[in-house]
Amino acid sequence: MWFLHIKNNTEWDIQDKEHQNRLLKDIDYKVIEKVEETKPALDYDTLSYAEIQAIAKEKGLKYNGIKKVELIESLKEGE
């Protein structure tokens, strides 16, 4: 359960039931609904060869003289 400390705007994920009960009674905290943000996956098929090479370079993979399909496979393996 996620709690927000009203005075300092700090969010806490509390799993312990006893701790949750104490915070529910505390007027400085309120229950919030926390939505986890997911990072969208890259669609390598829509990227240009140069963009794929740049991503491979950032990840420390060999990128020169390798076919686009092989680069995409190595990037997918590294995820």
C-alpha positions as CSV (number, residue, x, y, z in Angstrom):
1,M,0.0,0.0,0.0
2,W,1.4,3.4,-0.9
3,F,1.3,6.3,1.5
4,L,2.0,10.0,1.0
5,H,3.4,12.1,3.8
6,I,1.4,15.3,3.5
7,K,3.9,17.7,5.0
8,N,7.0,16.8,3.0
9,N,5.3,15.1,0.0
10,T,7.3,11.8,0.4
11,E,5.8,8.6,-1.0
12,W,6.3,5.3,0.8
13,D,5.5,1.7,-0.2
14,I,4.6,0.0,3.1
15,Q,4.0,-3.8,3.0
16,D,3.9,-4.5,6.8
17,K,0.2,-4.7,7.9
18,E,0.9,-3.3,11.4
19,H,2.8,-0.4,9.9
20,Q,0.0,0.2,7.4
21,N,-2.5,0.3,10.3
22,R,-0.4,2.9,12.2
23,L,-0.1,5.1,9.1
24,L,-3.9,4.8,8.4
25,K,-4.5,6.3,11.8
26,D,-1.9,9.1,11.4
27,I,-3.3,12.4,10.1
28,D,0.0,13.3,8.4
29,Y,-0.3,10.4,5.9
30,K,-2.9,9.5,3.3
31,V,-3.2,6.5,1.1
32,I,-2.4,7.1,-2.6
33,E,-2.7,4.9,-5.7
34,K,0.8,4.5,-7.2
35,V,0.9,3.8,-10.9
36,E,4.1,2.3,-12.1
37,E,5.3,3.8,-15.3
38,T,6.5,1.3,-17.9
39,K,9.1,2.2,-20.5
40,P,7.9,1.6,-24.0
41,A,9.9,-1.0,-25.9
42,L,11.8,0.1,-29.0
43,D,10.6,-1.2,-32.3
44,Y,13.9,-2.0,-33.9
45,D,12.3,-2.7,-37.3
46,T,11.2,0.9,-37.7
47,L,14.7,2.4,-36.9
48,S,17.3,3.2,-39.5
49,Y,20.6,1.2,-39.6
50,A,22.5,4.3,-38.2
51,E,20.1,4.6,-35.3
52,I,20.5,0.9,-34.5
53,Q,24.3,1.3,-34.7
54,A,24.1,4.2,-32.3
55,I,22.1,2.1,-29.8
56,A,24.6,-0.8,-30.1
57,K,27.5,1.6,-29.6
58,E,25.9,3.0,-26.4
59,K,25.4,-0.5,-25.1
60,G,29.1,-1.4,-25.8
61,L,28.3,-3.9,-28.6
62,K,30.3,-4.3,-31.8
63,Y,28.4,-2.4,-34.4
64,N,30.7,-1.9,-37.5
65,G,30.5,-4.3,-40.4
66,I,27.5,-6.2,-38.9
67,K,24.2,-6.6,-40.8
68,K,21.2,-4.8,-39.5
69,V,19.4,-8.1,-38.7
70,E,22.3,-9.4,-36.7
71,L,22.6,-6.1,-34.8
72,I,18.9,-6.2,-33.9
73,E,19.3,-9.8,-32.7
74,S,22.2,-8.9,-30.5
75,L,20.3,-5.9,-29.1
76,K,17.3,-8.1,-28.3
77,E,19.5,-10.6,-26.5
78,G,21.0,-7.9,-24.4
79,E,17.6,-6.6,-23.1
